[in-house]
């Protein structure tokens, strides 16, 4: 087995840049520049042995890729373990080579064994919808339901970003101002079950296009890091993406996330971004993040269409 390494992720990000420039509505939510960097860097040490990947090239340029996540255990920050029993495919094709999805799905069949197979395609991708049906996939009505965990992708132009306002005594910081241990503590305070380690976060920091000056935080009057957001800037497409965004559970409902994201958008704009991206759960049963982002001016431009193929 050949491990998926940072050079591979960089190739995948280059394809993401091309899709974003040509057909952004066809860019799969897990295949963006920022999402690829974040998910690979934080998880490769713990989960890399459960990954399988393959690349397809045309004229020495990456035209498609498949990244399969086999069934695996997830050790949470509180020590509990969750067993992921299904396989999941993250994938992308060049808009000019959609037919390669057939080969991607054949590869998925080869490596997934007897596990149920999950994947997502985008709502505007009619070709992918037809292709996966030919390979035995069905619309996953449970996952796509009003209380499912499907994701929508949101966009906002950065032409008019209001001034951020923090409660008295709070202040903005960046990852340049804090230690990796403190940044990890801020993340885990927002997501108590997260297994993010200091070593994994340091790998995140070394992974393109992470920039410590665009990793923004809010510090409370007592010194607690109360909110955190990483902004991934892609200078080739003048876009930036928030991933992840979170607030300490003891500091919620004080407007910290709103202020932090406005601040982050202003920093991204100053660094060259003209558009901001962020993903969130889209189902009506999970309105909190969606309402927050809509209040900040984000609007949906694509969403996941979950698919499933039961093991025979």
Number of C-alpha atoms within 10 A of each C-alpha: 7 9 13 17 12 16 10 15 19 17 16 25 22 17 25 25 21 16 23 19 14 14 11 16 17 23 28 24 25 18 23 25 26 27 19 20 26 24 14 20 24 22 17 18 12 14 15 16 15 15 21 20 21 17 14 15 10 10 6 7 11 16 21 24 25 22 20 24 24 25 18 16 14 16 15 14 15 10 11 9 11 11 10 13 13 18 24 22 22 20 24 27 25 22 17 10 11 16 15 18 21 15 15 25 17 12 17 24 16 9 16 20 12 12 18 17 24 21 20 25 24 21 18 16 16 11 12 20 19 11 17 21 14 11 13 11 19 16 16 17 13 12 16 18 15 14 14 18 18 19 21 22 23 21 21 22 17 19 10 9 16 13 10 16 15 18 12 8 9 18 18 19 19 20 20 13 14 13 11 18 14 15 22 21 20 24 27 20 22 22 16 16 14 17 20 19 18 17 15 20 20 15 19 20 20 14 21 20 19 20 18 17 17 25 23 25 31 25 20 19 13 8 10 16 26 26 29 30 25 26 29 28 26 21 14 13 17 16 26 28 26 21 21 17 20 23 26 22 14 10 17 14 10 12 15 28 25 18 21 26 24 19 21 27 28 21 17 25 21 11 15 17 22 18 19 23 23 23 25 23 20 25 18 12 12 15 12 12 15 23 14 15 21 14 11 16 15 20 18 18 15 23 24 22 21 24 21 22 20 13 12 6
